[in-house]
Amino acid sequence: AILDRMISLYSSSLQENLGSGAFRSVRPNTRTFNMVLNAWSKKGGAECGGRALSIWKRLNIIALEEERNGETYSRPDVITFNTVLAALAKSADVENRDGKEKIVGEAAAQKAVELLDSIENSNVQPNQYNHGKNRGLTHIEPDEISYNTTISALANASKNCSSGVHLAVDA
């Protein structure tokens, strides 16, 4: 709710006064998003992974808009990435008992793997053909924490299911 309020106040401030509005200083930045993601990750439970993914997507949309304007206030970084993975790992440890569609258990682990894959694939190394362009918006290089957290998500999911999740941990 607070993050939404910040985004709304900042956006309306820009529209009203072309960037010099009273709420220009409440602009959410990378640190703001990381703090909100960290809160969801620490909360744990069935909805933390889904919420983290939603915030991740929203941050990337805002970052794309900023990139078009030559700004980098709200650019996801490796901390952002790892915090989303941590939230998914916690959701992977939850069983979906009520039958509602949630990103928990095996689905959360799969989302963590997909997110790791997407980051690995977005970091195209510069060569004679792409001249360092199209490296993807995030410019994030997964680190040891990224891989270990994804492994944790897979391990957590394997506790509650009998399908092939455990095979992904061994691979």
C-alpha atoms as one frame of an Amber mdcrd trajectory, in Angstrom:
protein
   0.000   0.000   0.000   2.806   2.436   0.845   4.694   1.613  -2.358   1.521
   2.144  -4.396   0.971   5.461  -2.647   4.529   6.592  -3.394   4.191   5.670
  -7.058   0.833   7.411  -7.303   2.010  10.605  -5.574   5.138  10.778  -7.673
   3.234  10.153 -10.913   0.605  12.782 -10.144   3.339  15.230  -9.163   4.991
  14.764 -12.544   1.732  15.224 -14.420   0.736  18.351 -12.509   4.002  20.247
 -12.581   6.155  18.518 -15.171   8.621  17.142 -12.639   8.771  19.895 -10.046
   5.706  18.894  -8.015   5.460  18.757  -4.253   5.866  14.974  -4.210   8.891
  14.789  -6.514  10.978  13.670  -3.524   8.813  10.581  -2.869  10.050   8.925
  -6.027  10.442   5.214  -5.349  13.908   3.973  -6.255  15.733   0.648  -6.269
  16.253   0.763  -2.517  12.529   1.390  -1.940  11.575  -1.629  -4.042  14.248
  -3.764  -2.348  12.899  -2.860   1.092   9.333  -3.791   0.122  10.513  -7.046
  -1.457  12.542  -7.854   1.643   9.483  -7.309   3.839   7.452  -9.758   1.735
  10.304 -12.263   1.729  10.647 -12.113   5.512   6.881 -12.472   5.947   6.919
 -15.781   4.099   3.759 -17.759   3.585   1.635 -18.620   0.609   1.444 -15.172
  -0.950   4.999 -13.844  -0.570   6.321 -15.371  -3.808   3.409 -14.113  -5.900
   3.648 -10.649  -4.355   7.397 -10.536  -4.943   6.940 -11.482  -8.609   4.264
  -8.815  -8.998   6.561  -6.160  -7.521   9.442  -7.416  -9.707   7.305  -7.013
 -12.843   6.139  -3.570 -11.787   9.710  -2.459 -11.084  10.812  -3.637 -14.513
   7.992  -1.676 -16.183   8.979   1.467 -14.278  12.654   0.879 -15.102  11.817
   0.582 -18.812   9.965   3.900 -18.681  12.885   5.510 -16.889  15.378   4.045
 -19.347  13.495   5.728 -22.197  13.918   9.024 -20.333  17.607   8.421 -19.607
  17.007   7.829 -15.884  18.053   4.967 -13.613  16.362   5.578 -10.246  14.407
   2.334 -10.136  16.618  -0.211 -11.792  16.552  -3.749 -10.411  19.896  -5.001
  -9.126  21.260  -8.315  -7.873  19.818  -7.596  -4.408  16.372  -7.124  -5.950
  16.771 -10.335  -7.910  17.985 -12.390  -4.950  15.197 -11.078  -2.714  12.557
 -12.171  -5.230  14.224 -15.585  -5.377  14.205 -15.745  -1.547  10.469 -15.013
  -1.473   9.869 -17.739  -4.051  11.998 -20.147  -1.996   9.812 -19.457   1.034
   6.647 -19.943  -1.018   8.081 -23.206  -2.336   8.014 -24.497   1.243   4.218
 -24.038   1.436   1.645 -26.587   0.329  -1.389 -25.398  -1.600  -4.077 -26.843
   0.635  -7.050 -24.691  -0.284  -6.946 -25.408  -4.019  -6.759 -21.721  -4.964
  -4.290 -20.688  -7.624  -1.153 -19.569  -5.810   2.530 -19.551  -6.543   3.537
 -22.072  -3.889   5.314 -25.390  -3.695   6.471 -26.753  -7.013   5.091 -23.730
  -8.922   7.172 -21.338  -6.806  10.307 -23.402  -7.368   9.618 -23.465 -11.101
   9.164 -19.673 -11.134  12.528 -19.302  -9.359  14.233 -21.447 -12.018  12.486
 -19.511 -14.818  13.541 -16.187 -13.304  17.142 -17.362 -12.991  17.056 -18.575
 -16.614  15.628 -15.256 -17.826  18.357 -13.274 -16.069  21.090 -15.549 -17.406
  19.672 -15.185 -20.930  19.256 -11.389 -20.701  22.945 -10.869 -20.054  24.193
 -11.169 -23.620  27.894 -10.515 -23.742  29.046  -7.803 -26.156  30.392  -9.078
 -29.461  31.011  -7.815 -32.990  27.344  -8.296 -33.894  25.483  -6.717 -30.990
  28.116  -4.126 -29.926  27.091  -4.560 -26.291  23.493  -3.562 -26.977  20.391
  -5.562 -26.109  21.928  -6.816 -22.898  18.479  -6.680 -21.372  17.084  -4.131
 -19.004  18.295  -5.654 -15.800  22.042  -5.969 -16.449  22.064  -8.319 -13.458
  24.638 -11.024 -13.173  23.436 -13.836 -10.907  25.803 -14.511  -8.032  26.365
 -17.380  -5.613  23.348 -16.276  -3.579  21.153 -16.425  -6.699  22.048 -20.040
  -7.407  21.945 -21.142  -3.762  18.529 -19.542  -3.255  17.158 -21.234  -6.375
  18.467 -24.559  -5.076  16.712 -23.828  -1.769  13.454 -23.209  -3.630  13.787
 -26.574  -5.368  14.670 -28.334  -2.121  11.743 -26.710  -0.295   9.327 -27.745
  -3.024  10.607 -31.319  -3.045   9.604 -31.712   0.618   5.933 -31.426  -0.269
   5.597 -33.185  -3.597   6.337 -36.473  -5.237   6.996 -35.268  -8.784  10.299
 -34.547 -10.486  11.278 -31.441  -8.525  13.975 -33.383  -6.680  15.568 -34.256
 -10.029  16.112 -30.577 -10.765  18.089 -30.253  -7.534  20.355 -33.123  -8.608
  20.873 -31.781 -12.136
